[in-house]
């Protein structure tokens, strides 16, 4: 049992770099999920009937996204 742990540690540098790469990918995925949720909110707000829409909030959200893509 202890021999396996020792053997596993000899190649630990590669494992550490793989874990770091996976952690970076998870962070990127989380950021994309947040972005998707925000865009879903924008689309939902745009699809609401005009009477139920908060125009000030809508303009604020759209200004944020226009700035992101400029």
N, C-alpha and C positions, 0 to 999 in steps of 0.2 A: 504494500500500500504506500509506504513512504517512498519507495523507489519510483513509483509513478509520478508522485508530486515533484521529485527532484528532476526526473526526465522532462517533465512538462515545463519546468522553469528554465531549462537550457535554451529553449526556443521562445522565451517569453517576450523578447523584443518584437518579434513579428506579431505575436498575439496582441501586445499593447498597441501596436500601430493599427492593427485591424479593428480593435475595440475603439480607438480614437476616431477612425474613419467612420465606423458605424454610429458613434455618438454624434459626429458632425452631420451625418445623413439624417439622423433622428431630429436634430435641431432644425435642419432645413425643411424637413417634412412638417414639423410643428409650425414653422413660419408660414409655409404654404397653406396649411389648414386654417390658420388665422386669417390669412388673406382671402381665402375662399369664403369663409364665414362673413367677412366684411362685405365682399362683393355680393353675396347672397342677400345681405341686408339692403344693399343699394337696389338690387333688382326688385326685391319685395316692396320697397318704398316706391319705386317707379310704377309698379303694377297696381298700387292702391288707387281706388277712385279719387278723382281730384278733390272731392269734398272731404275725404278722410285724410288727405295728405298734409303733412307738416312742411310747407314750402321752405321755411327758413332752414329746417334741419336738412332737407333735401339739397338745398343750395350749398350748405356747409359740407356735406358728404361729397357731392360732386366736385366741389372746388378742391377737396383733398385729393381725389383721384385724378383730376386733371393735372394737379401739381406733380403727382407721382409719375405720370407718363410724359411730362414735358422734358 
